[in-house]
């Protein structure tokens, strides 16, 4: 059974859940938005990556986990030249052994957003 997790992050108006849990598996999707207001955090890739990963950390804490429980990240960028900046900030949040990660360059739905992630975690 899938359970929606209340993370304290401002909920989307779209028909979706930001974080769900099924048994010990957690799936969580994030863009750079202020968790209190839902306003998009614009700026360079490092600013946006820091917000995205801060939101993921908050979601993981809400399920009783940490970023160390994250096993996979799917990252979506709008510009391949943002990858080095994303990686710099990513290294502030994750340490070895790093989650498996795939990074795709594509267009994103929200104007101004440079990064979106989908994370999978396994709680111990």
TIFI-427274 format. One line per 4 residues: number of its first residue (from 1); their letters; for each residue x, y, z of N, C-alpha, C. Coordinates in Angstrom, 3 decimals. Each point is the difference from the previous one (the first is absolute). Layout:
// residues N
NUM> a> X/Y/Z/X/Y/Z/X/Y/Z  ...
END
This chain:
// residues 124
1> xxxx> 0.835/-1.184/0.000/-0.835/1.184/0.000/0.879/1.246/0.000  -0.344/0.950/-0.835/0.754/1.243/-0.110/-0.589/1.021/0.967  0.884/0.643/0.738/-0.401/1.000/0.986/0.628/1.339/-0.373  -0.822/1.043/-0.097/0.524/1.346/-0.227/0.659/0.465/1.288
5> xxxx> 1.182/0.592/-0.135/0.749/0.474/1.161/-0.171/1.506/0.129  -0.376/0.447/1.180/-0.082/1.433/0.283/1.394/0.463/0.388  0.624/0.787/-0.860/1.394/0.398/0.190/0.154/1.399/0.576  -1.082/0.773/0.000/0.099/1.392/0.404/0.404/0.906/-1.145
9> xxxx> 0.188/-0.585/-1.181/0.331/0.781/-1.192/-1.312/0.387/-0.670  -0.110/1.272/-0.390/-1.203/0.527/-0.630/-0.461/-0.946/-1.113  -1.247/-0.426/0.073/-0.525/-0.990/-0.943/-0.282/0.620/-1.367  0.233/-0.779/-1.026/-0.315/0.405/-1.366/-1.512/0.035/-0.183
13> xxxx> -0.465/0.868/-0.907/-1.423/0.035/-0.331/-0.341/-1.052/-1.052  1.029/-0.583/-0.605/-0.202/-1.044/-1.010/-0.435/-1.298/0.695  -0.632/-0.899/-0.737/-0.431/-1.269/0.589/1.181/-0.971/0.142  0.810/0.236/1.037/1.174/-0.835/0.234/0.380/0.041/1.470
17> xxxx> 0.804/-0.926/0.409/0.576/-0.015/1.347/1.481/0.248/-0.145  0.555/0.862/0.852/1.432/0.298/-0.068/0.857/-1.125/0.539  -0.497/-0.691/1.016/0.733/-1.110/0.610/-0.991/-1.079/0.403  0.311/-1.237/-0.373/-0.828/-1.144/0.385/0.888/-1.095/0.577
21> xxxx> -0.640/-0.847/0.801/0.703/-1.121/0.623/-0.820/-1.258/-0.235  0.669/-1.079/-0.380/-0.625/-1.310/-0.150/0.914/-0.994/0.715  -0.411/-0.436/1.170/0.889/-0.832/0.811/1.205/0.823/0.409  1.177/-0.510/-0.306/1.217/0.754/0.349/0.580/0.752/-1.207
25> xxxx> -0.760/0.090/-1.093/0.429/0.721/-1.203/-0.630/1.385/0.003  0.815/1.018/-0.241/-0.464/1.391/-0.061/0.339/0.540/-1.381  -0.980/0.679/-0.607/0.226/0.689/-1.278/-0.343/1.470/0.229  0.859/0.889/-0.469/-0.174/1.423/0.285/0.473/0.813/-1.199
29> xxxx> -0.818/0.980/-0.419/0.339/0.848/-1.144/0.086/1.447/0.458  1.006/0.730/-0.529/0.225/1.369/0.458/0.484/0.929/-1.102  -0.501/1.240/0.091/0.523/1.111/-0.770/0.452/1.041/1.011  0.580/1.081/-0.487/0.488/1.060/0.893/-1.160/0.902/0.392
33> xxxx> -0.686/-0.388/1.076/-1.061/0.862/0.498/0.182/0.219/1.486  -0.419/1.169/0.446/0.038/0.315/1.413/-0.983/-0.940/0.693  0.454/-0.786/0.977/-0.883/-0.986/0.612/-1.153/0.620/0.788  0.144/1.253/0.420/-1.045/0.646/0.798/-1.054/0.695/-0.845
37> xxxx> 0.423/0.583/-1.126/-0.932/0.793/-0.810/-0.366/-0.658/-1.330  0.802/-0.923/-0.456/-0.214/-0.614/-1.307/0.538/0.830/-1.145  0.530/1.189/0.294/0.578/0.862/-1.036/1.247/-0.659/-0.584  0.164/0.122/-1.320/1.177/-0.549/-0.644/1.232/0.802/0.399
41> xxxx> 1.078/-0.707/0.275/1.282/0.634/0.317/0.780/0.057/-1.305  0.150/1.190/-0.539/0.728/0.148/-1.253/1.455/0.306/0.324  0.803/0.054/-1.014/1.419/0.262/0.191/0.820/-1.005/-0.765  1.294/-0.007/0.299/0.899/-0.891/-0.720/-0.198/-1.446/0.443
45> xxxx> 0.670/-0.905/-0.672/-0.179/-1.435/0.269/0.423/-0.365/1.414  1.014/0.646/0.536/0.423/-0.344/1.362/-1.067/0.404/1.013  -0.603/1.161/-0.171/-1.082/0.443/0.887/-1.171/-0.969/-0.078  -0.380/-0.353/-1.222/-1.134/-0.902/-0.172/0.310/-1.404/0.502
49> xxxx> 1.187/-0.504/-0.250/0.362/-1.338/0.477/-0.033/-0.038/1.517  0.529/1.029/0.635/0.000/0.061/1.468/-1.434/-0.048/0.537  -0.926/0.714/-0.648/-1.394/-0.019/0.458/-0.645/-1.358/-0.243  0.228/-0.568/-1.176/-0.572/-1.308/-0.337/0.464/-1.049/1.023
53> xxxx> 1.302/-0.028/0.291/0.519/-1.024/0.906/-0.358/0.285/1.457  -0.176/1.257/0.353/-0.506/0.331/1.343/-1.431/-0.513/0.157  -0.805/0.161/-1.049/-1.370/-0.517/0.037/-0.005/-1.520/0.099  0.886/-0.664/-0.737/0.095/-1.453/0.091/0.399/-0.415/1.420
57> xxxx> 0.950/0.683/0.590/0.417/-0.321/1.371/-1.192/0.152/0.960  -0.782/1.072/-0.165/-1.174/0.203/0.850/-1.008/-1.136/-0.173  -0.216/-0.427/-1.244/-0.923/-1.104/-0.266/0.505/-1.294/0.638  1.301/-0.241/-0.096/0.563/-1.219/0.592/-0.126/0.026/1.529
61> xxxx> 0.186/1.146/0.596/-0.165/0.110/1.453/-1.451/-0.269/0.397  -0.953/0.414/-0.844/-1.421/-0.212/0.285/-0.374/-1.477/0.033  0.748/-0.834/-0.715/-0.281/-1.442/0.009/0.896/-0.746/0.987  0.780/0.760/0.763/0.881/-0.635/0.982/1.315/-0.465/-0.585
65> xxxx> 0.364/0.532/-1.148/1.243/-0.394/-0.652/0.956/1.161/-0.137  1.056/-0.235/-0.759/1.005/1.019/-0.297/0.375/-0.122/-1.469  0.832/0.913/-0.450/0.490/-0.090/-1.385/0.839/-1.256/-0.210  0.544/-0.565/1.058/0.777/-1.243/-0.124/-0.881/-1.178/-0.427
69> xxxx> -1.317/0.122/0.144/-0.927/-1.058/-0.416/-0.339/0.076/-1.486  0.382/1.090/-0.667/-0.304/0.178/-1.421/0.903/-0.918/-0.819  -0.614/-0.828/-0.842/0.762/-0.957/-0.810/0.067/0.395/-1.476  -0.933/0.862/-0.438/-0.012/0.386/-1.413/-0.533/1.415/-0.153
73> xxxx> 0.624/0.748/-0.906/-0.453/1.340/-0.385/-0.130/0.035/-1.514  -1.125/0.494/-0.477/-0.162/0.322/-1.409/-0.035/1.523/-0.051  0.971/0.595/-0.656/0.116/1.454/-0.074/-0.326/0.459/-1.418  -0.800/1.049/-0.090/-0.390/0.563/-1.273/0.468/1.448/-0.027
77> xxxx> 0.877/0.309/-0.925/0.540/1.346/-0.184/-0.526/0.583/-1.301  -0.045/1.342/-0.084/-0.392/0.616/-1.275/1.212/0.359/-0.841  1.202/-0.057/0.599/1.218/0.406/-0.714/1.163/-0.872/0.465  0.648/-0.678/-0.928/1.112/-0.894/0.348/1.147/0.737/0.674
81> xxxx> 0.134/1.299/-0.267/1.091/0.748/0.635/-0.251/0.231/1.489  -1.207/-0.328/0.487/-0.308/0.105/1.431/0.524/-1.204/0.795  0.413/-1.058/-0.672/0.421/-1.222/0.699/1.143/0.232/0.992  1.066/0.722/-0.340/1.070/0.208/0.982/-0.472/0.732/1.262
85> xxxx> -0.835/1.016/-0.160/-0.527/0.722/1.159/-0.893/-0.876/0.851  -0.836/-0.808/-0.652/-0.838/-0.941/0.735/0.878/-0.974/0.772  1.047/-0.503/-0.635/0.882/-0.967/0.661/0.707/0.600/1.211  0.402/1.272/-0.089/0.653/0.645/1.143/-0.912/-0.009/1.221
89> xxxx> -1.231/0.390/-0.187/-0.946/0.053/1.118/-0.404/-1.410/0.421  -0.192/-0.893/-0.946/-0.357/-1.392/0.284/0.999/-0.609/0.986  1.285/0.320/-0.178/1.051/-0.501/0.883/-0.080/0.551/1.414  -0.730/1.105/0.196/-0.216/0.539/1.348/-1.069/-0.801/0.748
93> xxxx> -0.868/-0.683/-0.732/-1.126/-0.709/0.604/0.208/-1.506/0.062  0.767/-0.551/-0.929/0.192/-1.452/-0.062/1.479/-0.323/0.104  0.293/-1.157/0.606/1.376/-0.477/0.062/0.020/-1.463/-0.424  1.191/-0.512/-0.242/0.144/-1.382/-0.459/-0.497/-0.957/1.088
97> xxxx> -0.642/-1.066/-0.363/-0.393/-0.362/-1.365/-1.195/0.843/-0.458  0.164/0.643/-1.146/-1.025/0.891/-0.535/-1.187/-0.805/-0.523  -1.177/0.630/-0.027/-1.133/-0.661/-0.660/0.297/-0.185/-1.496  -0.601/-0.997/-0.571/0.040/-0.165/-1.450/-0.689/1.235/-0.582
101> xxxx> 0.543/0.541/-1.079/-0.626/1.198/-0.562/0.040/-0.023/-1.518  -1.117/0.395/-0.583/-0.066/0.260/-1.436/-0.369/1.465/-0.156  0.654/0.685/-0.929/-0.279/1.407/-0.243/-0.409/0.165/-1.457  -1.140/0.639/-0.199/-0.559/0.191/-1.323/-0.144/1.502/-0.245
105> xxxx> 0.272/0.428/-1.214/-0.212/1.388/-0.388/-1.293/0.043/-0.815  -0.933/0.834/0.460/-1.319/0.061/-0.621/-0.685/1.313/0.355  -1.123/0.255/-0.587/-0.813/1.151/0.372/-0.817/-0.370/1.239  -0.159/0.960/0.929/-0.789/-0.239/1.200/-1.281/0.820/-0.045
109> xxxx> -0.991/-0.423/0.755/-1.331/0.596/-0.048/-0.058/1.434/0.530  0.669/0.273/1.113/-0.100/1.321/0.639/1.061/0.954/-0.546  -0.401/1.142/-0.550/0.981/0.977/-0.495/0.918/0.460/1.133  1.294/0.118/-0.303/0.973/0.454/0.989/0.655/-1.106/0.794
113> xxxx> -0.571/-1.190/-0.058/0.573/-1.128/0.744/1.079/-0.653/-0.855  1.184/-0.170/0.589/1.145/-0.566/-0.708/0.207/-1.474/0.319  -0.634/-0.484/1.095/0.245/-1.362/0.479/-1.256/-0.565/0.642  -0.264/-1.262/-0.279/-1.018/-0.763/0.705/0.603/-1.359/0.309
117> xxxx> -0.314/-0.545/1.178/0.526/-1.322/0.340/-1.125/-0.927/0.446  0.237/-1.267/-0.201/-0.828/-1.072/0.536/0.943/-0.897/0.771  -0.301/-0.203/1.277/0.880/-0.799/0.859/-0.730/-1.250/0.475  0.753/-1.079/0.120/-0.489/-1.230/0.595/0.870/-0.310/1.198
121> xxxx> -0.643/-0.319/1.113/0.726/-0.337/1.221/-0.536/-1.301/0.569  0.862/-0.688/0.740/-0.395/-1.221/0.696/0.321/0.234/1.480  -1.058/-0.001/0.819/0.193/0.203/1.440/0.427/-1.305/0.654  0.940/0.102/0.920/0.468/-1.215/0.677/-0.807/-0.274/1.241
END
